[in-house]
Amino acid sequence: MLSPLGAPDAPTPPGGPASAPAGLTLSRDELDPDSARVLDALPARGGAGTSTIAAEAGMDLYTVLRCLGLLAGCGFIERCDRGWRLRKPGG
């Protein structure tokens, strides 16, 4: 990772790419393992509540809540009337 010539080096956020600041987009390949599991646990259609996602992912609720915040901030998911859903491309 190089910064352009003359630009100060940006420090890596604690925890690596998964704790990237808001507004920074990550690819699915750059997600930490927990966030990837939460993303995979979301249904392909419709939405799911937080506890349902936690059970499907086999993870504790606190970790799922942290991951949902990251995934929403990166634009992978969004809130809906049923809880959380995958964000539609271009939407």
HTML snippet that shows the backbone in 3Dmol.js (N, CA, C, O; Angstrom):
<script src="https://3Dmol.org/build/3Dmol-min.js"></script>
<div id="view" style="width:600px;height:400px;position:relative"></div>
<script>
const pdb = `
ATOM      1  N   MET A   1       0.848  -1.165   0.000  1.00  0.00           N
ATOM      2  CA  MET A   1       0.000   0.000   0.000  1.00  0.00           C
ATOM      3  C   MET A   1       0.893   1.227   0.000  1.00  0.00           C
ATOM      4  O   MET A   1       1.654   1.449   0.942  1.00  0.00           O
ATOM      5  N   LEU A   2       0.804   2.002  -1.026  1.00  0.00           N
ATOM      6  CA  LEU A   2       1.609   3.200  -1.156  1.00  0.00           C
ATOM      7  C   LEU A   2       0.714   4.411  -1.280  1.00  0.00           C
ATOM      8  O   LEU A   2      -0.367   4.344  -1.866  1.00  0.00           O
ATOM      9  N   SER A   3       1.169   5.518  -0.723  1.00  0.00           N
ATOM     10  CA  SER A   3       0.436   6.764  -0.909  1.00  0.00           C
ATOM     11  C   SER A   3       1.088   7.518  -2.067  1.00  0.00           C
ATOM     12  O   SER A   3       2.261   7.295  -2.368  1.00  0.00           O
ATOM     13  N   PRO A   4       0.341   8.404  -2.713  1.00  0.00           N
ATOM     14  CA  PRO A   4       0.934   9.169  -3.814  1.00  0.00           C
ATOM     15  C   PRO A   4       2.144   9.974  -3.331  1.00  0.00           C
ATOM     16  O   PRO A   4       2.230  10.335  -2.157  1.00  0.00           O
ATOM     17  N   LEU A   5       3.070  10.248  -4.241  1.00  0.00           N
ATOM     18  CA  LEU A   5       4.253  11.020  -3.882  1.00  0.00           C
ATOM     19  C   LEU A   5       3.854  12.362  -3.281  1.00  0.00           C
ATOM     20  O   LEU A   5       2.985  13.057  -3.808  1.00  0.00           O
ATOM     21  N   GLY A   6       4.485  12.708  -2.198  1.00  0.00           N
ATOM     22  CA  GLY A   6       4.227  13.979  -1.545  1.00  0.00           C
ATOM     23  C   GLY A   6       3.083  13.941  -0.551  1.00  0.00           C
ATOM     24  O   GLY A   6       2.927  14.875   0.235  1.00  0.00           O
ATOM     25  N   ALA A   7       2.273  12.881  -0.563  1.00  0.00           N
ATOM     26  CA  ALA A   7       1.160  12.764   0.379  1.00  0.00           C
ATOM     27  C   ALA A   7       1.656  12.072   1.645  1.00  0.00           C
ATOM     28  O   ALA A   7       2.468  11.150   1.568  1.00  0.00           O
ATOM     29  N   PRO A   8       1.174  12.510   2.813  1.00  0.00           N
ATOM     30  CA  PRO A   8       1.595  11.825   4.035  1.00  0.00           C
ATOM     31  C   PRO A   8       1.015  10.415   4.062  1.00  0.00           C
ATOM     32  O   PRO A   8      -0.081  10.164   3.562  1.00  0.00           O
ATOM     33  N   ASP A   9       1.779   9.503   4.658  1.00  0.00           N
ATOM     34  CA  ASP A   9       1.295   8.133   4.783  1.00  0.00           C
ATOM     35  C   ASP A   9       0.110   8.106   5.732  1.00  0.00           C
ATOM     36  O   ASP A   9       0.144   8.704   6.808  1.00  0.00           O
ATOM     37  N   ALA A  10      -0.943   7.402   5.319  1.00  0.00           N
ATOM     38  CA  ALA A  10      -2.119   7.260   6.174  1.00  0.00           C
ATOM     39  C   ALA A  10      -1.902   6.073   7.091  1.00  0.00           C
ATOM     40  O   ALA A  10      -1.549   4.990   6.623  1.00  0.00           O
ATOM     41  N   PRO A  11      -2.109   6.256   8.399  1.00  0.00           N
ATOM     42  CA  PRO A  11      -1.935   5.120   9.304  1.00  0.00           C
ATOM     43  C   PRO A  11      -3.039   4.094   9.080  1.00  0.00           C
ATOM     44  O   PRO A  11      -4.167   4.447   8.737  1.00  0.00           O
ATOM     45  N   THR A  12      -2.704   2.823   9.279  1.00  0.00           N
ATOM     46  CA  THR A  12      -3.689   1.765   9.172  1.00  0.00           C
ATOM     47  C   THR A  12      -4.572   1.810  10.405  1.00  0.00           C
ATOM     48  O   THR A  12      -4.060   1.874  11.523  1.00  0.00           O
ATOM     49  N   PRO A  13      -5.906   1.779  10.227  1.00  0.00           N
ATOM     50  CA  PRO A  13      -6.770   1.820  11.398  1.00  0.00           C
ATOM     51  C   PRO A  13      -6.573   0.586  12.270  1.00  0.00           C
ATOM     52  O   PRO A  13      -6.288  -0.492  11.748  1.00  0.00           O
ATOM     53  N   PRO A  14      -6.719   0.720  13.605  1.00  0.00           N
ATOM     54  CA  PRO A  14      -6.564  -0.437  14.480  1.00  0.00           C
ATOM     55  C   PRO A  14      -7.535  -1.532  14.077  1.00  0.00           C
ATOM     56  O   PRO A  14      -8.702  -1.255  13.803  1.00  0.00           O
ATOM     57  N   GLY A  15      -7.073  -2.757  14.038  1.00  0.00           N
ATOM     58  CA  GLY A  15      -7.944  -3.867  13.678  1.00  0.00           C
ATOM     59  C   GLY A  15      -7.948  -4.174  12.200  1.00  0.00           C
ATOM     60  O   GLY A  15      -8.625  -5.108  11.770  1.00  0.00           O
ATOM     61  N   GLY A  16      -7.208  -3.412  11.405  1.00  0.00           N
ATOM     62  CA  GLY A  16      -7.106  -3.676   9.973  1.00  0.00           C
ATOM     63  C   GLY A  16      -8.264  -3.113   9.186  1.00  0.00           C
ATOM     64  O   GLY A  16      -8.970  -2.231   9.675  1.00  0.00           O
ATOM     65  N   PRO A  17      -8.478  -3.604   7.971  1.00  0.00           N
ATOM     66  CA  PRO A  17      -9.489  -3.062   7.081  1.00  0.00           C
ATOM     67  C   PRO A  17     -10.906  -3.145   7.624  1.00  0.00           C
ATOM     68  O   PRO A  17     -11.744  -2.322   7.255  1.00  0.00           O
ATOM     69  N   ALA A  18     -11.200  -4.105   8.482  1.00  0.00           N
ATOM     70  CA  ALA A  18     -12.563  -4.269   8.969  1.00  0.00           C
ATOM     71  C   ALA A  18     -13.030  -3.101   9.820  1.00  0.00           C
ATOM     72  O   ALA A  18     -14.236  -2.892   9.958  1.00  0.00           O
ATOM     73  N   SER A  19     -12.114  -2.334  10.393  1.00  0.00           N
ATOM     74  CA  SER A  19     -12.525  -1.184  11.190  1.00  0.00           C
ATOM     75  C   SER A  19     -12.293   0.106  10.418  1.00  0.00           C
ATOM     76  O   SER A  19     -11.944   1.134  10.998  1.00  0.00           O
ATOM     77  N   ALA A  20     -12.485   0.045   9.128  1.00  0.00           N
ATOM     78  CA  ALA A  20     -12.280   1.202   8.265  1.00  0.00           C
ATOM     79  C   ALA A  20     -13.244   2.317   8.619  1.00  0.00           C
ATOM     80  O   ALA A  20     -14.366   2.048   9.047  1.00  0.00           O
ATOM     81  N   PRO A  21     -12.826   3.570   8.449  1.00  0.00           N
ATOM     82  CA  PRO A  21     -13.695   4.686   8.771  1.00  0.00           C
ATOM     83  C   PRO A  21     -14.907   4.728   7.863  1.00  0.00           C
ATOM     84  O   PRO A  21     -14.884   4.204   6.750  1.00  0.00           O
ATOM     85  N   ALA A  22     -15.974   5.362   8.356  1.00  0.00           N
ATOM     86  CA  ALA A  22     -17.204   5.479   7.580  1.00  0.00           C
ATOM     87  C   ALA A  22     -16.917   6.155   6.246  1.00  0.00           C
ATOM     88  O   ALA A  22     -16.098   7.072   6.165  1.00  0.00           O
ATOM     89  N   GLY A  23     -17.595   5.695   5.210  1.00  0.00           N
ATOM     90  CA  GLY A  23     -17.407   6.264   3.890  1.00  0.00           C
ATOM     91  C   GLY A  23     -16.385   5.521   3.055  1.00  0.00           C
ATOM     92  O   GLY A  23     -16.321   5.721   1.842  1.00  0.00           O
ATOM     93  N   LEU A  24     -15.583   4.667   3.677  1.00  0.00           N
ATOM     94  CA  LEU A  24     -14.595   3.890   2.941  1.00  0.00           C
ATOM     95  C   LEU A  24     -15.248   2.582   2.521  1.00  0.00           C
ATOM     96  O   LEU A  24     -15.825   1.877   3.350  1.00  0.00           O
ATOM     97  N   THR A  25     -15.161   2.260   1.255  1.00  0.00           N
ATOM     98  CA  THR A  25     -15.774   1.034   0.781  1.00  0.00           C
ATOM     99  C   THR A  25     -14.763  -0.095   0.781  1.00  0.00           C
ATOM    100  O   THR A  25     -13.598   0.088   0.428  1.00  0.00           O
ATOM    101  N   LEU A  26     -15.223  -1.245   1.175  1.00  0.00           N
ATOM    102  CA  LEU A  26     -14.409  -2.447   1.183  1.00  0.00           C
ATOM    103  C   LEU A  26     -15.018  -3.440   0.196  1.00  0.00           C
ATOM    104  O   LEU A  26     -16.227  -3.438  -0.037  1.00  0.00           O
ATOM    105  N   SER A  27     -14.177  -4.275  -0.370  1.00  0.00           N
ATOM    106  CA  SER A  27     -14.711  -5.363  -1.187  1.00  0.00           C
ATOM    107  C   SER A  27     -15.060  -6.509  -0.250  1.00  0.00           C
ATOM    108  O   SER A  27     -14.615  -6.539   0.897  1.00  0.00           O
ATOM    109  N   ARG A  28     -15.840  -7.432  -0.731  1.00  0.00           N
ATOM    110  CA  ARG A  28     -16.230  -8.577   0.081  1.00  0.00           C
ATOM    111  C   ARG A  28     -14.998  -9.368   0.536  1.00  0.00           C
ATOM    112  O   ARG A  28     -14.995  -9.936   1.628  1.00  0.00           O
ATOM    113  N   ASP A  29     -13.965  -9.404  -0.290  1.00  0.00           N
ATOM    114  CA  ASP A  29     -12.739 -10.133   0.045  1.00  0.00           C
ATOM    115  C   ASP A  29     -11.956  -9.489   1.184  1.00  0.00           C
ATOM    116  O   ASP A  29     -11.140 -10.160   1.816  1.00  0.00           O
ATOM    117  N   GLU A  30     -12.180  -8.214   1.461  1.00  0.00           N
ATOM    118  CA  GLU A  30     -11.449  -7.500   2.509  1.00  0.00           C
ATOM    119  C   GLU A  30     -12.137  -7.563   3.868  1.00  0.00           C
ATOM    120  O   GLU A  30     -11.607  -7.047   4.852  1.00  0.00           O
ATOM    121  N   LEU A  31     -13.313  -8.188   3.935  1.00  0.00           N
ATOM    122  CA  LEU A  31     -14.033  -8.269   5.202  1.00  0.00           C
ATOM    123  C   LEU A  31     -13.335  -9.227   6.157  1.00  0.00           C
ATOM    124  O   LEU A  31     -12.726 -10.210   5.736  1.00  0.00           O
ATOM    125  N   ASP A  32     -13.432  -8.928   7.445  1.00  0.00           N
ATOM    126  CA  ASP A  32     -12.905  -9.853   8.442  1.00  0.00           C
ATOM    127  C   ASP A  32     -13.798 -11.099   8.460  1.00  0.00           C
ATOM    128  O   ASP A  32     -14.936 -11.040   7.995  1.00  0.00           O
ATOM    129  N   PRO A  33     -13.307 -12.214   8.984  1.00  0.00           N
ATOM    130  CA  PRO A  33     -14.081 -13.467   8.951  1.00  0.00           C
ATOM    131  C   PRO A  33     -15.466 -13.374   9.605  1.00  0.00           C
ATOM    132  O   PRO A  33     -16.426 -13.957   9.102  1.00  0.00           O
ATOM    133  N   ASP A  34     -15.572 -12.645  10.723  1.00  0.00           N
ATOM    134  CA  ASP A  34     -16.870 -12.515  11.391  1.00  0.00           C
ATOM    135  C   ASP A  34     -17.871 -11.772  10.506  1.00  0.00           C
ATOM    136  O   ASP A  34     -19.017 -12.201  10.369  1.00  0.00           O
ATOM    137  N   SER A  35     -17.446 -10.671   9.913  1.00  0.00           N
ATOM    138  CA  SER A  35     -18.349  -9.891   9.054  1.00  0.00           C
ATOM    139  C   SER A  35     -18.760 -10.692   7.819  1.00  0.00           C
ATOM    140  O   SER A  35     -19.901 -10.595   7.368  1.00  0.00           O
ATOM    141  N   ALA A  36     -17.845 -11.473   7.279  1.00  0.00           N
ATOM    142  CA  ALA A  36     -18.170 -12.315   6.122  1.00  0.00           C
ATOM    143  C   ALA A  36     -19.215 -13.361   6.503  1.00  0.00           C
ATOM    144  O   ALA A  36     -20.124 -13.641   5.722  1.00  0.00           O
ATOM    145  N   ARG A  37     -19.092 -13.940   7.699  1.00  0.00           N
ATOM    146  CA  ARG A  37     -20.080 -14.925   8.162  1.00  0.00           C
ATOM    147  C   ARG A  37     -21.450 -14.296   8.341  1.00  0.00           C
ATOM    148  O   ARG A  37     -22.465 -14.894   7.985  1.00  0.00           O
ATOM    149  N   VAL A  38     -21.482 -13.081   8.897  1.00  0.00           N
ATOM    150  CA  VAL A  38     -22.758 -12.381   9.082  1.00  0.00           C
ATOM    151  C   VAL A  38     -23.377 -12.071   7.724  1.00  0.00           C
ATOM    152  O   VAL A  38     -24.579 -12.256   7.533  1.00  0.00           O
ATOM    153  N   LEU A  39     -22.575 -11.607   6.793  1.00  0.00           N
ATOM    154  CA  LEU A  39     -23.084 -11.305   5.456  1.00  0.00           C
ATOM    155  C   LEU A  39     -23.653 -12.564   4.799  1.00  0.00           C
ATOM    156  O   LEU A  39     -24.706 -12.509   4.163  1.00  0.00           O
ATOM    157  N   ASP A  40     -22.968 -13.684   4.948  1.00  0.00           N
ATOM    158  CA  ASP A  40     -23.446 -14.951   4.385  1.00  0.00           C
ATOM    159  C   ASP A  40     -24.725 -15.442   5.067  1.00  0.00           C
ATOM    160  O   ASP A  40     -25.502 -16.182   4.464  1.00  0.00           O
ATOM    161  N   ALA A  41     -24.948 -15.036   6.317  1.00  0.00           N
ATOM    162  CA  ALA A  41     -26.124 -15.481   7.059  1.00  0.00           C
ATOM    163  C   ALA A  41     -27.393 -14.719   6.673  1.00  0.00           C
ATOM    164  O   ALA A  41     -28.496 -15.160   6.995  1.00  0.00           O
ATOM    165  N   LEU A  42     -27.253 -13.596   5.996  1.00  0.00           N
ATOM    166  CA  LEU A  42     -28.433 -12.840   5.578  1.00  0.00           C
ATOM    167  C   LEU A  42     -29.168 -13.579   4.469  1.00  0.00           C
ATOM    168  O   LEU A  42     -28.530 -14.136   3.575  1.00  0.00           O
ATOM    169  N   PRO A  43     -30.499 -13.595   4.511  1.00  0.00           N
ATOM    170  CA  PRO A  43     -31.242 -14.293   3.464  1.00  0.00           C
ATOM    171  C   PRO A  43     -31.091 -13.585   2.121  1.00  0.00           C
ATOM    172  O   PRO A  43     -30.900 -12.370   2.062  1.00  0.00           O
ATOM    173  N   ALA A  44     -31.182 -14.364   1.046  1.00  0.00           N
ATOM    174  CA  ALA A  44     -31.050 -13.801  -0.296  1.00  0.00           C
ATOM    175  C   ALA A  44     -32.224 -12.886  -0.627  1.00  0.00           C
ATOM    176  O   ALA A  44     -32.072 -11.927  -1.384  1.00  0.00           O
ATOM    177  N   ARG A  45     -33.381 -13.175  -0.069  1.00  0.00           N
ATOM    178  CA  ARG A  45     -34.573 -12.359  -0.311  1.00  0.00           C
ATOM    179  C   ARG A  45     -35.185 -11.961   1.021  1.00  0.00           C
ATOM    180  O   ARG A  45     -35.102 -12.702   2.000  1.00  0.00           O
ATOM    181  N   GLY A  46     -35.796 -10.796   1.051  1.00  0.00           N
ATOM    182  CA  GLY A  46     -36.441 -10.339   2.274  1.00  0.00           C
ATOM    183  C   GLY A  46     -35.428  -9.856   3.288  1.00  0.00           C
ATOM    184  O   GLY A  46     -34.312  -9.476   2.935  1.00  0.00           O
ATOM    185  N   GLY A  47     -35.818  -9.871   4.534  1.00  0.00           N
ATOM    186  CA  GLY A  47     -34.945  -9.404   5.601  1.00  0.00           C
ATOM    187  C   GLY A  47     -34.954 -10.378   6.757  1.00  0.00           C
ATOM    188  O   GLY A  47     -35.717 -11.344   6.764  1.00  0.00           O
ATOM    189  N   ALA A  48     -34.105 -10.121   7.732  1.00  0.00           N
ATOM    190  CA  ALA A  48     -34.029 -10.969   8.922  1.00  0.00           C
ATOM    191  C   ALA A  48     -33.677 -10.101  10.123  1.00  0.00           C
ATOM    192  O   ALA A  48     -32.968  -9.102  10.002  1.00  0.00           O
ATOM    193  N   GLY A  49     -34.182 -10.499  11.273  1.00  0.00           N
ATOM    194  CA  GLY A  49     -33.870  -9.812  12.516  1.00  0.00           C
ATOM    195  C   GLY A  49     -32.476 -10.162  13.006  1.00  0.00           C
ATOM    196  O   GLY A  49     -31.873 -11.139  12.564  1.00  0.00           O
ATOM    197  N   THR A  50     -31.981  -9.359  13.915  1.00  0.00           N
ATOM    198  CA  THR A  50     -30.630  -9.527  14.427  1.00  0.00           C
ATOM    199  C   THR A  50     -30.423 -10.888  15.089  1.00  0.00           C
ATOM    200  O   THR A  50     -29.395 -11.530  14.872  1.00  0.00           O
ATOM    201  N   SER A  51     -31.389 -11.334  15.894  1.00  0.00           N
ATOM    202  CA  SER A  51     -31.227 -12.626  16.575  1.00  0.00           C
ATOM    203  C   SER A  51     -31.270 -13.788  15.583  1.00  0.00           C
ATOM    204  O   SER A  51     -30.588 -14.794  15.777  1.00  0.00           O
ATOM    205  N   THR A  52     -32.066 -13.654  14.526  1.00  0.00           N
ATOM    206  CA  THR A  52     -32.111 -14.684  13.490  1.00  0.00           C
ATOM    207  C   THR A  52     -30.779 -14.772  12.763  1.00  0.00           C
ATOM    208  O   THR A  52     -30.287 -15.866  12.487  1.00  0.00           O
ATOM    209  N   ILE A  53     -30.199 -13.624  12.456  1.00  0.00           N
ATOM    210  CA  ILE A  53     -28.894 -13.584  11.786  1.00  0.00           C
ATOM    211  C   ILE A  53     -27.830 -14.202  12.686  1.00  0.00           C
ATOM    212  O   ILE A  53     -26.982 -14.962  12.219  1.00  0.00           O
ATOM    213  N   ALA A  54     -27.874 -13.875  13.976  1.00  0.00           N
ATOM    214  CA  ALA A  54     -26.901 -14.419  14.925  1.00  0.00           C
ATOM    215  C   ALA A  54     -27.005 -15.944  14.984  1.00  0.00           C
ATOM    216  O   ALA A  54     -25.987 -16.636  14.983  1.00  0.00           O
ATOM    217  N   ALA A  55     -28.223 -16.463  15.036  1.00  0.00           N
ATOM    218  CA  ALA A  55     -28.406 -17.915  15.089  1.00  0.00           C
ATOM    219  C   ALA A  55     -27.924 -18.572  13.801  1.00  0.00           C
ATOM    220  O   ALA A  55     -27.267 -19.612  13.839  1.00  0.00           O
ATOM    221  N   GLU A  56     -28.247 -17.970  12.670  1.00  0.00           N
ATOM    222  CA  GLU A  56     -27.834 -18.524  11.373  1.00  0.00           C
ATOM    223  C   GLU A  56     -26.309 -18.515  11.222  1.00  0.00           C
ATOM    224  O   GLU A  56     -25.729 -19.447  10.664  1.00  0.00           O
ATOM    225  N   ALA A  57     -25.668 -17.456  11.723  1.00  0.00           N
ATOM    226  CA  ALA A  57     -24.211 -17.341  11.626  1.00  0.00           C
ATOM    227  C   ALA A  57     -23.494 -18.135  12.713  1.00  0.00           C
ATOM    228  O   ALA A  57     -22.293 -18.386  12.614  1.00  0.00           O
ATOM    229  N   GLY A  58     -24.241 -18.534  13.761  1.00  0.00           N
ATOM    230  CA  GLY A  58     -23.626 -19.261  14.874  1.00  0.00           C
ATOM    231  C   GLY A  58     -22.725 -18.364  15.699  1.00  0.00           C
ATOM    232  O   GLY A  58     -21.665 -18.787  16.160  1.00  0.00           O
ATOM    233  N   MET A  59     -23.159 -17.107  15.885  1.00  0.00           N
ATOM    234  CA  MET A  59     -22.331 -16.121  16.590  1.00  0.00           C
ATOM    235  C   MET A  59     -23.139 -15.443  17.685  1.00  0.00           C
ATOM    236  O   MET A  59     -24.369 -15.495  17.683  1.00  0.00           O
ATOM    237  N   ASP A  60     -22.434 -14.801  18.627  1.00  0.00           N
ATOM    238  CA  ASP A  60     -23.125 -14.083  19.690  1.00  0.00           C
ATOM    239  C   ASP A  60     -23.694 -12.762  19.157  1.00  0.00           C
ATOM    240  O   ASP A  60     -23.224 -12.222  18.156  1.00  0.00           O
ATOM    241  N   LEU A  61     -24.697 -12.270  19.841  1.00  0.00           N
ATOM    242  CA  LEU A  61     -25.426 -11.083  19.404  1.00  0.00           C
ATOM    243  C   LEU A  61     -24.535  -9.842  19.338  1.00  0.00           C
ATOM    244  O   LEU A  61     -24.655  -9.046  18.407  1.00  0.00           O
ATOM    245  N   TYR A  62     -23.649  -9.671  20.314  1.00  0.00           N
ATOM    246  CA  TYR A  62     -22.774  -8.498  20.324  1.00  0.00           C
ATOM    247  C   TYR A  62     -21.890  -8.457  19.075  1.00  0.00           C
ATOM    248  O   TYR A  62     -21.751  -7.405  18.451  1.00  0.00           O
ATOM    249  N   THR A  63     -21.304  -9.575  18.713  1.00  0.00           N
ATOM    250  CA  THR A  63     -20.446  -9.634  17.530  1.00  0.00           C
ATOM    251  C   THR A  63     -21.252  -9.348  16.264  1.00  0.00           C
ATOM    252  O   THR A  63     -20.790  -8.631  15.376  1.00  0.00           O
ATOM    253  N   VAL A  64     -22.458  -9.909  16.186  1.00  0.00           N
ATOM    254  CA  VAL A  64     -23.315  -9.681  15.020  1.00  0.00           C
ATOM    255  C   VAL A  64     -23.679  -8.198  14.908  1.00  0.00           C
ATOM    256  O   VAL A  64     -23.662  -7.639  13.811  1.00  0.00           O
ATOM    257  N   LEU A  65     -24.002  -7.572  16.013  1.00  0.00           N
ATOM    258  CA  LEU A  65     -24.335  -6.136  15.983  1.00  0.00           C
ATOM    259  C   LEU A  65     -23.153  -5.310  15.477  1.00  0.00           C
ATOM    260  O   LEU A  65     -23.334  -4.383  14.687  1.00  0.00           O
ATOM    261  N   ARG A  66     -21.949  -5.642  15.930  1.00  0.00           N
ATOM    262  CA  ARG A  66     -20.754  -4.939  15.461  1.00  0.00           C
ATOM    263  C   ARG A  66     -20.587  -5.116  13.956  1.00  0.00           C
ATOM    264  O   ARG A  66     -20.315  -4.159  13.230  1.00  0.00           O
ATOM    265  N   CYS A  67     -20.754  -6.344  13.505  1.00  0.00           N
ATOM    266  CA  CYS A  67     -20.590  -6.640  12.077  1.00  0.00           C
ATOM    267  C   CYS A  67     -21.672  -5.981  11.232  1.00  0.00           C
ATOM    268  O   CYS A  67     -21.389  -5.504  10.133  1.00  0.00           O
ATOM    269  N   LEU A  68     -22.897  -5.946  11.723  1.00  0.00           N
ATOM    270  CA  LEU A  68     -23.978  -5.304  10.977  1.00  0.00           C
ATOM    271  C   LEU A  68     -23.690  -3.818  10.773  1.00  0.00           C
ATOM    272  O   LEU A  68     -23.960  -3.268   9.706  1.00  0.00           O
ATOM    273  N   GLY A  69     -23.144  -3.177  11.795  1.00  0.00           N
ATOM    274  CA  GLY A  69     -22.777  -1.765  11.662  1.00  0.00           C
ATOM    275  C   GLY A  69     -21.724  -1.556  10.592  1.00  0.00           C
ATOM    276  O   GLY A  69     -21.827  -0.637   9.779  1.00  0.00           O
ATOM    277  N   LEU A  70     -20.706  -2.413  10.594  1.00  0.00           N
ATOM    278  CA  LEU A  70     -19.658  -2.320   9.580  1.00  0.00           C
ATOM    279  C   LEU A  70     -20.220  -2.570   8.184  1.00  0.00           C
ATOM    280  O   LEU A  70     -19.938  -1.818   7.252  1.00  0.00           O
ATOM    281  N   LEU A  71     -21.019  -3.632   8.043  1.00  0.00           N
ATOM    282  CA  LEU A  71     -21.575  -3.986   6.739  1.00  0.00           C
ATOM    283  C   LEU A  71     -22.507  -2.904   6.207  1.00  0.00           C
ATOM    284  O   LEU A  71     -22.524  -2.634   5.006  1.00  0.00           O
ATOM    285  N   ALA A  72     -23.278  -2.287   7.093  1.00  0.00           N
ATOM    286  CA  ALA A  72     -24.163  -1.195   6.669  1.00  0.00           C
ATOM    287  C   ALA A  72     -23.334   0.023   6.261  1.00  0.00           C
ATOM    288  O   ALA A  72     -23.632   0.675   5.260  1.00  0.00           O
ATOM    289  N   GLY A  73     -22.303   0.322   7.029  1.00  0.00           N
ATOM    290  CA  GLY A  73     -21.440   1.460   6.716  1.00  0.00           C
ATOM    291  C   GLY A  73     -20.704   1.304   5.396  1.00  0.00           C
ATOM    292  O   GLY A  73     -20.401   2.291   4.725  1.00  0.00           O
ATOM    293  N   CYS A  74     -20.419   0.070   5.029  1.00  0.00           N
ATOM    294  CA  CYS A  74     -19.723  -0.206   3.766  1.00  0.00           C
ATOM    295  C   CYS A  74     -20.691  -0.382   2.596  1.00  0.00           C
ATOM    296  O   CYS A  74     -20.263  -0.550   1.454  1.00  0.00           O
ATOM    297  N   GLY A  75     -21.992  -0.343   2.877  1.00  0.00           N
ATOM    298  CA  GLY A  75     -22.978  -0.421   1.805  1.00  0.00           C
ATOM    299  C   GLY A  75     -23.387  -1.814   1.381  1.00  0.00           C
ATOM    300  O   GLY A  75     -24.036  -1.969   0.347  1.00  0.00           O
ATOM    301  N   PHE A  76     -23.026  -2.842   2.153  1.00  0.00           N
ATOM    302  CA  PHE A  76     -23.412  -4.213   1.808  1.00  0.00           C
ATOM    303  C   PHE A  76     -24.865  -4.513   2.175  1.00  0.00           C
ATOM    304  O   PHE A  76     -25.544  -5.264   1.474  1.00  0.00           O
ATOM    305  N   ILE A  77     -25.341  -3.921   3.282  1.00  0.00           N
ATOM    306  CA  ILE A  77     -26.679  -4.213   3.790  1.00  0.00           C
ATOM    307  C   ILE A  77     -27.388  -2.922   4.158  1.00  0.00           C
ATOM    308  O   ILE A  77     -26.781  -1.852   4.195  1.00  0.00           O
ATOM    309  N   GLU A  78     -28.711  -3.039   4.436  1.00  0.00           N
ATOM    310  CA  GLU A  78     -29.497  -1.886   4.866  1.00  0.00           C
ATOM    311  C   GLU A  78     -30.618  -2.365   5.773  1.00  0.00           C
ATOM    312  O   GLU A  78     -31.002  -3.534   5.753  1.00  0.00           O
ATOM    313  N   ARG A  79     -31.139  -1.427   6.574  1.00  0.00           N
ATOM    314  CA  ARG A  79     -32.266  -1.729   7.451  1.00  0.00           C
ATOM    315  C   ARG A  79     -33.524  -1.814   6.601  1.00  0.00           C
ATOM    316  O   ARG A  79     -33.647  -1.137   5.580  1.00  0.00           O
ATOM    317  N   CYS A  80     -34.447  -2.646   7.033  1.00  0.00           N
ATOM    318  CA  CYS A  80     -35.741  -2.744   6.374  1.00  0.00           C
ATOM    319  C   CYS A  80     -36.788  -3.029   7.448  1.00  0.00           C
ATOM    320  O   CYS A  80     -36.457  -3.161   8.626  1.00  0.00           O
ATOM    321  N   ASP A  81     -38.044  -3.121   7.038  1.00  0.00           N
ATOM    322  CA  ASP A  81     -39.100  -3.344   8.021  1.00  0.00           C
ATOM    323  C   ASP A  81     -38.997  -4.701   8.718  1.00  0.00           C
ATOM    324  O   ASP A  81     -39.581  -4.883   9.786  1.00  0.00           O
ATOM    325  N   ARG A  82     -38.272  -5.647   8.141  1.00  0.00           N
ATOM    326  CA  ARG A  82     -38.098  -6.973   8.739  1.00  0.00           C
ATOM    327  C   ARG A  82     -36.768  -7.102   9.472  1.00  0.00           C
ATOM    328  O   ARG A  82     -36.470  -8.177   9.991  1.00  0.00           O
ATOM    329  N   GLY A  83     -35.971  -6.064   9.533  1.00  0.00           N
ATOM    330  CA  GLY A  83     -34.671  -6.093  10.217  1.00  0.00           C
ATOM    331  C   GLY A  83     -33.560  -5.626   9.302  1.00  0.00           C
ATOM    332  O   GLY A  83     -33.382  -4.425   9.101  1.00  0.00           O
ATOM    333  N   TRP A  84     -32.811  -6.565   8.745  1.00  0.00           N
ATOM    334  CA  TRP A  84     -31.694  -6.271   7.862  1.00  0.00           C
ATOM    335  C   TRP A  84     -31.842  -7.047   6.564  1.00  0.00           C
ATOM    336  O   TRP A  84     -32.352  -8.168   6.557  1.00  0.00           O
ATOM    337  N   ARG A  85     -31.400  -6.454   5.475  1.00  0.00           N
ATOM    338  CA  ARG A  85     -31.429  -7.140   4.182  1.00  0.00           C
ATOM    339  C   ARG A  85     -30.201  -6.751   3.379  1.00  0.00           C
ATOM    340  O   ARG A  85     -29.550  -5.741   3.644  1.00  0.00           O
ATOM    341  N   LEU A  86     -29.904  -7.584   2.390  1.00  0.00           N
ATOM    342  CA  LEU A  86     -28.814  -7.251   1.469  1.00  0.00           C
ATOM    343  C   LEU A  86     -29.218  -6.027   0.675  1.00  0.00           C
ATOM    344  O   LEU A  86     -30.370  -5.892   0.264  1.00  0.00           O
ATOM    345  N   ARG A  87     -28.282  -5.157   0.465  1.00  0.00           N
ATOM    346  CA  ARG A  87     -28.558  -3.952  -0.309  1.00  0.00           C
ATOM    347  C   ARG A  87     -28.523  -4.300  -1.790  1.00  0.00           C
ATOM    348  O   ARG A  87     -27.621  -4.994  -2.259  1.00  0.00           O
ATOM    349  N   LYS A  88     -29.505  -3.816  -2.507  1.00  0.00           N
ATOM    350  CA  LYS A  88     -29.574  -4.092  -3.933  1.00  0.00           C
ATOM    351  C   LYS A  88     -28.497  -3.301  -4.659  1.00  0.00           C
ATOM    352  O   LYS A  88     -28.263  -2.137  -4.335  1.00  0.00           O
ATOM    353  N   PRO A  89     -27.835  -3.920  -5.644  1.00  0.00           N
ATOM    354  CA  PRO A  89     -26.806  -3.201  -6.412  1.00  0.00           C
ATOM    355  C   PRO A  89     -27.404  -1.944  -7.052  1.00  0.00           C
ATOM    356  O   PRO A  89     -28.480  -1.979  -7.649  1.00  0.00           O
ATOM    357  N   GLY A  90     -26.686  -0.852  -6.911  1.00  0.00           N
ATOM    358  CA  GLY A  90     -27.137   0.412  -7.491  1.00  0.00           C
ATOM    359  C   GLY A  90     -28.247   1.062  -6.701  1.00  0.00           C
ATOM    360  O   GLY A  90     -28.786   2.078  -7.140  1.00  0.00           O
ATOM    361  N   GLY A  91     -28.618   0.511  -5.536  1.00  0.00           N
ATOM    362  CA  GLY A  91     -29.748   1.031  -4.782  1.00  0.00           C
ATOM    363  C   GLY A  91     -29.383   1.661  -3.564  1.00  0.00           C
ATOM    364  O   GLY A  91     -30.249   2.143  -2.834  1.00  0.00           O
TER     365      GLY A  91
END
`;
const viewer = $3Dmol.createViewer("view");
viewer.addModel(pdb, "pdb");
viewer.setStyle({}, {cartoon: {color: "spectrum"}});
viewer.zoomTo();
viewer.render();
</script>
